[in-house]
């Protein structure tokens, strides 16, 4: 753990410090951090190379111009009302767009940046007296943070928190709603240079839907997939794989991924909507997937991260699933000992399904 003082940092000095530290560091997370800083302040480097996660397809490399990354940072500040230099926390990897953008935001505002090794609970090593105004976490990290009394108290003192990279569970959301600080969910992807929309999760002004950042325009195509236009981010007519409902010119409700939709006898089933209903009722990791079926084309199946399932647990599961309409209710439960995930812990559905060891009929 160390502190970066980014106020009025000189270009040549920043490069010299980064290059010196690169000769000394022994950990990958620090090496990625100082490499990014060296490239960021190098005028010969016009764009930053970023890899996508590969959670919905093959990982790919994208080049983002520095000017556009600065614009992204400024849009975030405007949306969150951050108007002056403050303190911030970096606990996300600088090899990913999430960590890179925390560095860019710190440089743009001259923030005091506390840098902590990315891990499941990055606040444990943070001094309780340390003042943090702005921080970004993955929902998995934040879940670990709030499950620890010591870390929970520290998290509650962070003025503004943003969460991104994966869905937020009902259990996590319930805890967030009790917190007194400002916690926001983010929506975005590597292609849009981090998030393009925010959703405040707690307080009197909590949002029901995602709100896009200033100057960003949204629409949907014929499949109800979100289409993004963000001139300041260099994004033009980007068709995403996200199925949404446009509520207003600046608001939308996220429904799920188009590549996860189940077509069962002509009925379109959105797995994420079912998962949202079941999330607080099933105590192990799970997801809903469409599996080929000779009669309906695809059938809805429940994939559980378990090695086995007793008769008693199976009956309990059937009771849980009975809250769903019969048309969308899973027809089988499939067991997988361990789900396949990307290096930043995003679920890889297709790869996980390929490892199924046991199938149990629910009808």
C-alpha positions in Angstrom: 0.0 0.0 0.0 1.2 3.5 -0.8 0.0 7.0 -1.5 0.2 9.0 -4.8 0.1 12.7 -4.6 -1.1 13.7 -8.0 -1.5 17.5 -7.6 0.5 19.5 -10.2 2.6 16.4 -11.0 5.2 17.2 -13.7 5.3 15.0 -16.8 9.0 14.3 -16.7 9.0 13.7 -13.0 6.1 11.3 -13.2 7.9 9.3 -15.9 11.1 9.2 -14.0 9.4 8.0 -10.8 7.4 5.4 -12.7 10.5 4.0 -14.5 12.4 3.9 -11.2 9.7 2.1 -9.4 9.4 -0.4 -12.2 13.0 -1.5 -11.5 12.1 -2.1 -7.8 8.6 -3.6 -7.7 8.0 -7.3 -7.3 4.2 -7.6 -7.6 2.2 -7.7 -10.8 -0.4 -5.2 -9.6 2.3 -2.5 -8.9 4.1 -3.3 -12.1 0.8 -2.7 -14.1 0.2 0.5 -12.1 3.6 2.0 -12.8 3.6 0.9 -16.4 0.3 2.7 -16.9 1.6 5.9 -15.2 4.8 5.8 -17.4 2.7 5.5 -20.6 0.1 8.0 -19.5 2.6 10.8 -19.0 4.6 9.9 -22.1 3.6 12.3 -24.9 4.7 9.8 -27.5 2.0 7.4 -26.3 -1.3 8.7 -27.8 -3.6 5.8 -26.8 -3.9 3.2 -24.1 -4.3 -0.5 -24.9 -7.0 -2.2 -22.9 -8.2 -5.9 -22.9 -11.9 -6.8 -22.6 -12.8 -9.4 -19.9 -14.0 -12.1 -22.3 -17.1 -12.9 -20.2 -19.4 -12.8 -23.3 -17.0 -13.7 -26.0 -13.3 -13.9 -26.9 -11.1 -11.3 -25.1 -10.0 -8.5 -27.4 -7.7 -5.5 -27.2 -9.0 -2.0 -27.6 -7.1 1.3 -28.0 -8.5 4.3 -26.2 -7.2 7.8 -26.9 -6.0 9.6 -23.8 -8.2 12.6 -24.7 -11.3 10.4 -24.6 -10.3 8.8 -21.3 -10.0 12.3 -19.8 -13.5 13.1 -21.1 -14.8 10.0 -19.4 -13.3 11.1 -16.1 -14.8 14.6 -16.4 -18.3 13.1 -17.2 -18.1 11.0 -14.1 -17.2 14.0 -12.0 -20.0 16.0 -13.4 -22.6 13.3 -12.8 -21.4 12.7 -9.2 -20.9 16.3 -8.3 -17.2 16.0 -7.6 -15.9 19.5 -8.2 -12.6 19.8 -6.5 -9.5 17.8 -5.6 -10.3 15.1 -3.0 -8.9 11.8 -1.8 -9.6 8.5 -3.6 -8.9 4.8 -3.3 -7.5 2.6 -6.0 -8.1 -1.1 -5.2 -8.8 -2.3 -8.7 -6.2 -3.6 -11.1 -4.5 -1.0 -13.3 -4.4 -3.7 -16.1 -8.2 -3.3 -16.5 -10.2 -0.2 -17.6 -11.7 0.1 -14.1 -8.3 0.6 -12.5 -7.0 2.7 -15.3 -9.9 5.1 -15.0 -9.4 5.6 -11.3 -5.9 6.7 -12.0 -7.0 9.0 -14.8 -9.7 10.5 -12.5 -7.1 11.1 -9.8 -4.7 12.8 -12.3 -7.5 15.0 -13.7 -8.6 16.3 -10.3 -5.2 16.2 -8.5 -6.5 13.7 -6.0 -4.6 12.1 -3.2 -4.8 8.5 -4.3 -4.4 5.6 -1.8 -3.2 2.6 -3.7 -4.0 -0.9 -2.2 -3.3 -4.3 -3.7 -6.5 -5.5 -5.4 -8.0 -8.3 -3.3 -11.3 -9.6 -1.9 -11.3 -7.1 1.0 -9.0 -4.1 0.2 -10.2 -2.0 3.2 -8.7 -4.3 5.9 -5.3 -2.7 5.5 -6.6 0.8 5.3 -6.0 3.0 8.4 -9.3 3.8 10.1 -8.3 7.4 10.4 -7.6 7.7 6.7 -10.1 10.0 4.9 -11.4 8.7 1.5 -13.9 10.7 -0.6 -14.2 8.5 -3.6 -13.7 4.8 -4.3 -14.6 2.1 -6.8 -15.1 -1.6 -6.0 -16.5 -4.7 -7.7 -19.7 -5.9 -6.0 -17.8 -9.0 -4.9 -15.3 -6.8 -3.1 -17.9 -4.7 -1.5 -19.8 -7.8 -0.3 -16.6 -8.9 1.5 -16.0 -5.4 2.9 -19.5 -5.1 4.5 -19.3 -8.6 5.9 -16.4 -7.5 8.1 -17.3 -5.1 11.0 -13.9 -3.4 10.8 -14.1 -2.9 7.1 -17.8 -2.0 7.1 -17.2 1.0 9.3 -14.4 2.2 7.0 -16.6 1.7 3.9 -19.4 3.8 5.5 -17.0 6.7 5.9 -16.2 6.8 2.1 -18.3 9.7 0.8 -19.0 8.3 -2.7 -18.7 4.7 -3.8 -19.2 3.3 -7.3 -19.7 -0.5 -8.0 -19.3 -2.2 -11.3 -18.2 -5.2 -13.2 -21.1 -7.6 -12.2 -24.6 -7.7 -10.9 -25.5 -6.6 -7.3 -27.3 -9.2 -5.2 -30.4 -8.5 -3.2 -28.5 -9.2 0.0 -25.8 -6.7 -0.9 -28.4 -4.1 -2.0 -30.3 -4.5 1.3 -27.1 -3.6 3.3 -26.3 -0.7 0.9 -29.7 0.8 1.5 -28.9 1.1 5.2 -25.6 2.9 4.6 -25.4 6.7 5.0 -22.9 7.5 2.3 -23.6 7.6 -1.5 -23.4 4.3 -3.3 -23.9 4.0 -7.0 -24.1 1.0 -9.4 -22.4 1.6 -12.8 -23.3 0.4 -16.3 -20.6 0.3 -19.0 -18.0 -1.8 -20.7 -14.4 -1.5 -21.9 -15.7 -0.3 -25.3 -17.3 2.8 -23.6 -14.2 3.6 -21.5 -15.7 2.5 -18.2 -19.3 3.4 -17.3 -21.8 5.5 -19.3 -24.6 5.4 -16.7 -25.1 5.4 -12.9 -27.8 4.3 -10.6 -27.9 5.6 -7.0 -28.7 2.7 -4.7 -29.4 4.3 -1.4 -30.7 7.5 0.3 -33.7 9.6 -0.3 -32.7 10.2 -3.9 -32.1 6.5 -4.8 -32.7 5.7 -8.5 -35.1 3.1 -9.8 -33.3 3.1 -13.2 -29.9 3.8 -14.6 -29.2 7.4 -15.6 -26.8 8.1 -18.4 -23.9 10.5 -18.0 -24.1 14.0 -19.5 -24.1 14.3 -23.3 -24.7 10.5 -23.8 -27.6 9.5 -26.0 -29.3 6.1 -25.9 -31.7 4.1 -28.0 -32.7 0.5 -28.7 -32.6 -1.6 -31.9 -35.4 -4.0 -33.0 -34.2 -6.6 -30.5 -34.4 -4.1 -27.7 -30.6 -4.0 -27.3 -29.1 -0.8 -26.0 -27.5 1.5 -28.7 -25.1 4.1 -27.3 -23.9 7.4 -28.8 -21.3 9.2 -26.8 -19.3 11.7 -29.0 -17.1 12.7 -26.1 -16.0 9.1 -25.7 -15.6 8.4 -29.4 -18.6 6.1 -29.4 -21.0 6.1 -32.4 -24.0 3.8 -32.7 -22.5 1.1 -30.5 -24.9 -1.8 -30.4 -24.5 -3.6 -27.1 -25.6 -7.1 -26.1 -27.7 -5.6 -23.3 -31.5 -5.9 -23.5 -33.0 -2.7 -21.9 -36.2 -0.8 -21.5 -35.9 2.9 -22.3 -37.8 4.8 -19.6 -36.9 8.4 -20.7 -34.2 10.0 -23.0 -31.8 9.7 -20.0 -33.0 6.6 -18.2 -33.2 2.9 -18.9 -33.9 -0.4 -17.1 -31.4 -3.2 -17.7 -33.2 -6.5 -18.3 -30.4 -8.9 -19.3 -28.1 -10.0 -22.1 -29.4 -10.8 -25.6 -26.9 -13.7 -25.9 -28.5 -15.3 -22.8 -32.2 -15.1 -24.0 -34.0 -18.5 -24.1 -36.3 -19.1 -27.0 -38.7 -21.8 -25.7 -41.3 -22.7 -28.3 -41.4 -19.0 -29.4 -41.6 -17.7 -25.8 -38.6 -15.3 -25.1 -37.3 -15.9 -21.6 -34.7 -13.5 -20.1 -32.6 -15.5 -17.6 -31.5 -12.5 -15.6 -35.1 -11.6 -14.7 -35.6 -15.1 -13.3 -32.3 -14.9 -11.5 -33.3 -11.7 -9.9 -36.4 -13.3 -8.4 -34.5 -16.4 -7.1 -31.4 -14.6 -5.9 -32.5 -14.3 -2.3 -34.1 -17.7 -2.2 -31.2 -20.0 -3.3 -28.2 -20.1 -1.0 -25.5 -21.3 -3.5 -24.2 -19.8 -6.8 -26.5 -20.4 -9.7 -27.7 -19.1 -13.0 -30.5 -19.8 -15.6 -29.6 -21.1 -19.1 -31.3 -22.2 -22.2 -30.5 -25.8 -23.2 -31.4 -27.4 -26.6 -34.7 -29.3 -26.5 -36.2 -31.5 -29.3 -39.7 -30.2 -28.7 -39.4 -26.5 -27.8 -36.0 -25.7 -29.3 -34.7 -24.6 -25.9 -35.7 -25.2 -22.4 -35.0 -23.3 -19.2 -32.6 -25.0 -16.8 -31.2 -24.1 -13.4 -27.4 -24.5 -13.1 -26.2 -24.9 -9.5 -22.7 -24.8 -8.2 -23.0 -28.1 -6.3 -21.6 -31.6 -6.5 -24.8 -33.3 -5.4 -28.4 -32.6 -4.3 -30.3 -34.7 -1.7 -34.0 -35.6 -2.2 -34.9 -33.2 0.6 -33.0 -30.3 -1.0 -34.6 -31.2 -4.3 -38.1 -30.9 -2.9 -37.2 -27.6 -1.2 -35.8 -26.3 -4.5 -39.1 -27.3 -6.3 -41.0 -25.3 -3.7 -38.7 -22.3 -4.3 -39.2 -22.5 -8.0 -43.0 -22.7 -7.7 -43.0 -18.9 -7.2 -42.3 -18.6 -11.0 -44.9 -18.8 -13.7 -45.0 -22.3 -15.1 -44.1 -21.1 -18.6 -40.7 -19.8 -17.5 -40.0 -22.2 -14.7 -36.8 -24.3 -15.1 -37.4 -27.8 -16.4 -34.2 -29.3 -15.1 -31.5 -28.6 -12.5 -27.9 -29.2 -13.6 -25.0 -29.6 -11.2 -21.5 -28.2 -11.7 -18.9 -28.6 -8.9 -17.3 -25.2 -9.7 -18.3 -22.4 -12.1 -15.9 -21.2 -14.7 -15.0 -17.5 -14.4 -12.7 -14.9 -16.0 -9.7 -13.6 -14.2 -11.7 -10.8 -12.8 -14.4 -13.2 -11.5 -17.1 -12.8 -14.2 -19.1 -15.9 -14.9 -18.5 -17.7 -18.2 -21.9 -19.4 -18.8 -21.2 -21.6 -21.8 -17.9 -22.9 -20.4 -19.6 -23.7 -17.1 -22.5 -25.6 -18.8 -19.9 -27.8 -20.6 -18.8 -29.1 -17.2 -22.2 -30.3 -16.0 -21.9 -33.6 -14.2 -25.5 -34.3 -13.2 -28.9 -33.5 -14.6 -32.1 -33.8 -12.5 -35.7 -33.4 -13.9 -37.9 -30.9 -12.2 -41.1 -31.9 -13.9 
